[in-house]
């Protein structure tokens, strides 16, 4: 299961599970502002392609 990290690894901004965030194949997690600042919009940790993280909405139905 995809780990939904709660903050940007660069600026520590909160990233709620239903908000915009970007991830690489290693699940490095970034906000849009930091992603836009990376050369080539690539992950600074692994050099991988950053994609929009899917949203996980918690259901209130039990």
GUROLO-75863 format. One record per atom (N, C-alpha, C): residue in one letter; atom name; x, y, z. Coordinates in steps of 0.001 Angstrom, whole numbers, m for minus. Example, Ala and Ser with C-alpha at 12.3 -4.5 7.8 and 13.67 -1.06 7.14 Angstrom:
2
["A" "N" [13190 m5690 7800]]
["A" "CA" [12300 m4500 7800]]
["A" "C" [13200 m3300 7800]]
["S" "N" [12850 m2250 7080]]
["S" "CA" [13670 m1060 7140]]
["S" "C" [12900 30 7870]]
//
This chain:
62
["X" "N" [836 m1168 0]]
["X" "CA" [0 0 0]]
["X" "C" [887 1238 0]]
["X" "N" [483 2244 m748]]
["X" "CA" [1214 3498 m855]]
["X" "C" [1240 4223 484]]
["X" "N" [2436 4608 929]]
["X" "CA" [2568 5366 2166]]
["X" "C" [2175 6811 1895]]
["X" "N" [1223 7327 2642]]
["X" "CA" [759 8697 2477]]
["X" "C" [1501 9575 3495]]
["X" "N" [2696 9982 3149]]
["X" "CA" [3499 10796 4063]]
["X" "C" [2815 12141 4293]]
["X" "N" [2820 12613 5527]]
["X" "CA" [2011 13778 5884]]
["X" "C" [2624 15137 5582]]
["X" "N" [3921 15182 5245]]
["X" "CA" [4566 16474 5011]]
["X" "C" [5518 16418 3825]]
["X" "N" [5801 17592 3267]]
["X" "CA" [6789 17711 2201]]
["X" "C" [8172 17451 2791]]
["X" "N" [8967 16657 2093]]
["X" "CA" [10308 16323 2587]]
["X" "C" [11282 17488 2497]]
["X" "N" [10921 18542 1774]]
["X" "CA" [11804 19685 1619]]
["X" "C" [11453 20818 2587]]
["X" "N" [10193 21248 2578]]
["X" "CA" [9810 22428 3369]]
["X" "C" [8962 22092 4591]]
["X" "N" [8618 20830 4782]]
["X" "CA" [7836 20358 5922]]
["X" "C" [6388 20858 5917]]
["X" "N" [5902 21300 4757]]
["X" "CA" [4500 21733 4633]]
["X" "C" [3586 20534 4815]]
["X" "N" [2458 20740 5514]]
["X" "CA" [1468 19678 5680]]
["X" "C" [870 19283 4335]]
["X" "N" [737 17982 4108]]
["X" "CA" [157 17438 2879]]
["X" "C" [m954 16461 3258]]
["X" "N" [m2188 16942 3354]]
["X" "CA" [m3281 16038 3725]]
["X" "C" [m3490 14967 2654]]
["X" "N" [m4035 13795 3035]]
["X" "CA" [m4212 12696 2083]]
["X" "C" [m5066 13055 877]]
["X" "N" [m5925 14069 1007]]
["X" "CA" [m6783 14462 m108]]
["X" "C" [m6303 15748 m775]]
["X" "N" [m5030 16113 m536]]
["X" "CA" [m4460 17328 m1117]]
["X" "C" [m3410 17022 m2166]]
["X" "N" [m2955 18066 m2860]]
["X" "CA" [m1962 17904 m3922]]
["X" "C" [m584 17612 m3351]]
["X" "N" [41 16564 m3861]]
["X" "CA" [1404 16197 m3491]]
["X" "C" [1999 15418 m4658]]
["X" "N" [3327 15365 m4715]]
["X" "CA" [4029 14667 m5789]]
["X" "C" [4949 13621 m5188]]
["X" "N" [5051 12459 m5869]]
["X" "CA" [5874 11358 m5379]]
["X" "C" [6699 10767 m6517]]
["X" "N" [7800 10115 m6138]]
["X" "CA" [8592 9331 m7095]]
["X" "C" [8304 7857 m6826]]
["X" "N" [8975 6971 m7523]]
["X" "CA" [8723 5540 m7352]]
["X" "C" [9172 5016 m5983]]
["X" "N" [9984 5789 m5266]]
["X" "CA" [10409 5416 m3916]]
["X" "C" [9533 6063 m2848]]
["X" "N" [8483 6754 m3273]]
["X" "CA" [7523 7431 m2408]]
["X" "C" [8110 8651 m1702]]
["X" "N" [9213 9214 m2240]]
["X" "CA" [9662 10514 m1758]]
["X" "C" [8500 11465 m2039]]
["X" "N" [8186 12342 m1118]]
["X" "CA" [6960 13138 m1193]]
["X" "C" [7274 14626 m1101]]
["X" "N" [6675 15392 m2018]]
["X" "CA" [6969 16819 m2142]]
["X" "C" [5699 17623 m2404]]
["X" "N" [5678 18879 m1956]]
["X" "CA" [4586 19788 m2311]]
["X" "C" [4849 20331 m3722]]
["X" "N" [3825 20931 m4314]]
["X" "CA" [3946 21448 m5681]]
["X" "C" [4975 22563 m5775]]
["X" "N" [5054 23409 m4768]]
["X" "CA" [6000 24528 m4788]]
["X" "C" [7437 24030 m4826]]
["X" "N" [7764 23058 m3987]]
["X" "CA" [9127 22509 m3976]]
["X" "C" [9407 21738 m5261]]
["X" "N" [8446 20938 m5722]]
["X" "CA" [8623 20180 m6969]]
["X" "C" [8952 21106 m8128]]
["X" "N" [8270 22249 m8189]]
["X" "CA" [8511 23198 m9279]]
["X" "C" [9916 23792 m9239]]
["X" "N" [10544 23798 m8074]]
["X" "CA" [11880 24368 m7920]]
["X" "C" [12998 23367 m8236]]
["X" "N" [12677 22069 m8310]]
["X" "CA" [13700 21054 m8574]]
["X" "C" [14095 21077 m10053]]
["X" "N" [15385 20973 m10350]]
["X" "CA" [15814 20918 m11753]]
["X" "C" [15103 19794 m12506]]
["X" "N" [14482 20140 m13603]]
["X" "CA" [13760 19160 m14400]]
["X" "C" [12548 18572 m13703]]
["X" "N" [12152 19176 m12593]]
["X" "CA" [11042 18654 m11769]]
["X" "C" [11254 17189 m11403]]
["X" "N" [12507 16805 m11216]]
["X" "CA" [12861 15429 m10849]]
["X" "C" [13110 15341 m9347]]
["X" "N" [12950 14151 m8801]]
["X" "CA" [13187 13933 m7376]]
["X" "C" [14659 14224 m7048]]
["X" "N" [14925 15104 m6074]]
["X" "CA" [16319 15402 m5727]]
["X" "C" [17010 14251 m4995]]
["X" "N" [16252 13305 m4466]]
["X" "CA" [16853 12161 m3770]]
["X" "C" [17328 11085 m4738]]
["X" "N" [16475 10743 m5717]]
["X" "CA" [16797 9609 m6595]]
["X" "C" [16880 9984 m8074]]
["X" "N" [16485 11222 m8418]]
["X" "CA" [16505 11645 m9805]]
["X" "C" [15308 11165 m10603]]
["X" "N" [14378 10484 m9920]]
["X" "CA" [13211 9923 m10590]]
["X" "C" [12155 10949 m10960]]
["X" "N" [11270 10507 m11829]]
["X" "CA" [10145 11302 m12290]]
["X" "C" [9153 11499 m11149]]
["X" "N" [8658 12716 m10987]]
["X" "CA" [7657 12998 m9960]]
["X" "C" [6276 13044 m10590]]
["X" "N" [5355 12318 m9973]]
["X" "CA" [3981 12236 m10442]]
["X" "C" [3038 12699 m9343]]
["X" "N" [1875 13176 m9752]]
["X" "CA" [856 13580 m8797]]
["X" "C" [468 12366 m7961]]
["X" "N" [515 12541 m6646]]
["X" "CA" [158 11445 m5746]]
["X" "C" [m1353 11239 m5784]]
["X" "N" [m1807 9978 m5871]]
["X" "CA" [m3249 9748 m5840]]
["X" "C" [m3817 10163 m4492]]
["X" "N" [m5069 10567 m4505]]
["X" "CA" [m5719 10993 m3262]]
["X" "C" [m6375 9805 m2592]]
["X" "N" [m6298 9805 m1280]]
["X" "CA" [m6967 8777 m481]]
["X" "C" [m7949 9492 429]]
["X" "N" [m9211 9297 157]]
["X" "CA" [m10249 9940 954]]
["X" "C" [m10760 8910 1955]]
["X" "N" [m10748 9283 3221]]
["X" "CA" [m11214 8385 4262]]
["X" "C" [m12742 8392 4264]]
["X" "N" [m13322 7216 4158]]
["X" "CA" [m14772 7083 4146]]
["X" "C" [m15332 7200 5551]]
["X" "N" [m16464 7885 5677]]
["X" "CA" [m17115 8021 6976]]
["X" "C" [m18146 6910 7181]]
["X" "N" [m18301 6036 6187]]
["X" "CA" [m19246 4922 6281]]
["X" "C" [m18527 3739 6923]]
["X" "N" [m19143 3119 7890]]
["X" "CA" [m18512 1986 8585]]
["X" "C" [m19109 701 8157]]
//
